[in-house]
Amino acid sequence: MKDDDKSPASESSKKTIFDFTPEMSVGNEIIDADHRAFFQISKLLSETLESGERGMVVLSSLSILEEYVDGHFLREEKAMRKVDYTNFAEHRLKHNQFRARVKAIADVFRQGTISAADDLPPLVIQWLRSHIANEDQKYKRWLTHSAVDNRPLVFLAIEAEHDN
């Protein structure tokens, strides 16, 4: 088989745990793009750890992950509030629990337990796959395109900072 073979069999064999698949879509391109970015950040962190890197690059990757968790959850929760999503409180609780797990692992890494970051990529991927399939799919029919703020996450974070 040639490297440039694009047959379905060769394409499916190239899929990894870091791939965002069509069945994960929540029907909103902005939210789906955020989810894809989570997979990419997890892949970056995984590849960094596999390379043996344990210093500043891992620290930077952890910071990116933490910031992305905060930003994406802010976007998603803002949209859920806008449409009066009935399971908002439960969904937000799950976000807060995951946010706390990521922060705890990052804090342990920053305190010098270098191996703490090793379990983070599979944790993020497993949680994300489960959360999208079991929680995010529930709001799929609620969200409209106009309900989701499409600005870059940094603008949402700045706005949220001013609101507090």
N, C-alpha and C positions, 0 to 999 in steps of 0.2 A: 504494500500500500504506500502511495506517495504521501509526502508531507502535506501537499496541497489538496489532498482528497477531502472533499466536503460532504461525503455521504453521511446520511443520518447515523449510521453505525459508528463512523469515526468521530462524529461530533459528540454523540452521547458518551463515548468512552473518554472524552476529554472533560466531561463535567466533573466538578469537584463539590465538596461540601460548601464552598464559598460562592457557588452560583445561585443567583436569584432566578427562580423559574416562573413561568407564566401563571401557574396556579397560585402563586403567592400574591399576585396582584390584588390590590384592594379597589381597583378601578379608578384610581386617581394618580395621575402621572407624577405629581409633586411628592406625594407620600411614597409611591413606589420608588422614585428616585432616591429619596432618603433611605429607604430600606436597602436599595442596591449599594448605596454608599457604606452602610453598616457592614455589608458583606465584604466590600473592598477594604475597609479599615481593618476588619478582622483578618483578612488574608495578608495584608501588609504586616500586621503584628505577628502573625504566625510565621511568615517568611523571615522576618527579622529575628525572631527567637530561634528558628531552625538554623540560621546562619551562625549562631553562636554569639550574636550581639547581645550584650546585657547592660549597656550603658545608656548614653544620651539618646540614641535612636529609639530604644524601647521606651524610655521616659517620654519622649516626644509622641510616640504612638499612643501611649496610655493617655496623655493629655488630650490628644485629638479625639480619642474614643470617648473620654469623659465629656468633652465639650459637645461632641456630636449627640451623645445620649441626651444631654440637657436640651440642646436645640431642637432635635427631632421630637422629643416628648412634648416640648413647649408648642411646636407647630401642631402636632396631632391633638393635643388637649385643647388648644385654642379652637380648632375646627370642631371638635366634639361639643364644646360649650356653645359655639355659634349655632349648631343645629339642635341643641337641647338633647343630646344623646342620653338615653335613659340609663345606660350602664356606665356613665362617666366616672362616678366615684370609685367603683370597683376597678375599672380600667386604670385610672390614675394611681390607685394603690399598687397595682402590679408594676407600673412604671417606677414608682418610688422604691419598691423593693429591689428591682433590678438595678436602679441607679445606685442604691446603697451597696449592693454587692460589688459592682464595678469600682466604686469609690474605695471600698474597704480593701480590695485586692491591690489597687493602685497605691493606696497609703502604705500597705505592708511592703510593697516593692520599694517605695521611696524611703522607707525606714531601714532598708538594707537587705531584706529577704528577697534576693534576686530571683529565686525560683518561683516566687508568688505569681509572676506574670505568665508562667508556662501554661496554666490551665485557663487563662482568659480567652484565647481565641475559640476553643471548643465550647466554652460556657456561653459566649456571646452568640455563636452560631446556633447552638441547641436552643437557647432561650428565644432567640429571634425567630427561628423556624416554628417553634411551638406557639409563640405569642402571635405571630402573623396568622397561623392556621386556626388557632383557637380563640383569639381575642379580637384581632384587627378585622377578621372576616365578618365579625358581628356588626361592626359599624359601616361596613361596605355600602349597604343600601341607604344609609343615612347621609353620607357625605356627598355634597355637590361640589363641582369644580369651584364655584364661588365661595364656598365655605372654607377652603384651604388657602391660607396666606402663602403666596408663592415667592415672597421675598427671601433673599439669602438668610440663613439661620442667624447670622451675626446681627442683622437688623431686628429680628424677633427678640434676641437676647438683650440688646440695648433697650428696646422698648419695655421689656419685662423688668429690667433693672430700674428704669425710671418710674414704673408703676408701683414698685415696692417701697 
